[in-house]
């Protein structure tokens, strides 16, 4: 009696899969996959950058990097503070060395895309060598990572130094399980110099190692991570910000003045803190992060634990919402999400010939779910028309022409989308138009500058044509600036002296 066709198919699939269990494939595949993903990420990020859709957040990082490369302290006029005060990311210094002789924007995009893409390699090693998953299962995990919306958002939302921590943290988890002590501490330090509050995540990893029976490593990691964050929060970041921790105002609901008052406020008002933490908006965030991975990480909650303290602080901080801010805040949870996913999938399978065999129904459902949420929510979804990115409109050409027109020593205030084109200067400020016209806008626009860039494409809906005319007249008549460029809605105004130095004639 012949075997049932399902059994025959199962055997053939197993034999086919066994061909990919070779050492050569195991070593080469993650690097090939990472190179492919890196190429894709670079193309997407460069296309997004080419269409000039970035704003002050990217510009402030670019200005800080340029200042370091020129031998200045990173006192960004756009940040309004020292770059190191914001997140304590000292890794920005070696990156600034590269940008001193390479194009800033392209270099930053390339580095970030590489970090996000090559995080696949330690993730693959974790799934293969620690969780003992088969190549097919590991390949599905890698594919899900490549489809994860938070990763794509991070790739497109400007430059985040903490994105470089993702491959380092995956490597740290793998090295801890593989007992590679020296490599472990090397990648831990790499992660810490990207963002100071990642020390809280590192401390959480220490607690995880204690639970895993690696008590010595666990207590050491916990001490290093917690100490690092406390030194930066209480000492180094305030040192670069006039003695005050720069983010304490984000928790003003619980206290003011210093982090201890905030912590005390959270302790004595736990209901308020918990209510805010489990708000509807934060619930939506949690669902958006868990749904693409089929909620499987919940099956291995121990591996989600390390990110919970720092992620709770991100969720309760009163900071402006936006793609740029939120993208950086997703780094800790993204790392723990995929570590937990690896071990959750391991739990669902059973050991066959030293490897964990996972039900193909589970893997298929996971892959389909990841693809569906990618299409629905990702910043690079087909619905966002990524193939159309990079096509410059007349307004983009005008922005580039204005950027070439303004001298390097000019003191400039400009519309948000102009800022990334003007970062290689000490004095640069953002000018955002309010929803309603204000008679004082003209004075504010040209205060302490000799160049002002007005972008009519960014005028709020609440403005009328009369408001625009009044604003333009105020710049030219009341503030005595002259218009030296006007094309496709981009207008450049300069003082008569600045215009004369370049031989520019005023235009009507």
PyMOL commands that set and color helices and strands:
alter all, ss='L'
color gray80, all
select helices_A, chain A and resi 5-21+23-50+56-69+83-87+92-99+104-130+135-147+149-156+161-177+181-192+198-211+215-239+248-251+259-268+270-277+280-293+296-303+305-316+323-329+331-348+360-377+382-384+386-388+394-405+416-421+441-445+456-458+465-478+496-501
alter helices_A, ss='H'
color red, helices_A
select strands_A, chain A and resi 75-76+81-82+350-352+355-357+412-414+428-430+451-455+481-487+490-495
alter strands_A, ss='S'
color yellow, strands_A
deselect
rebuild
show_as cartoon
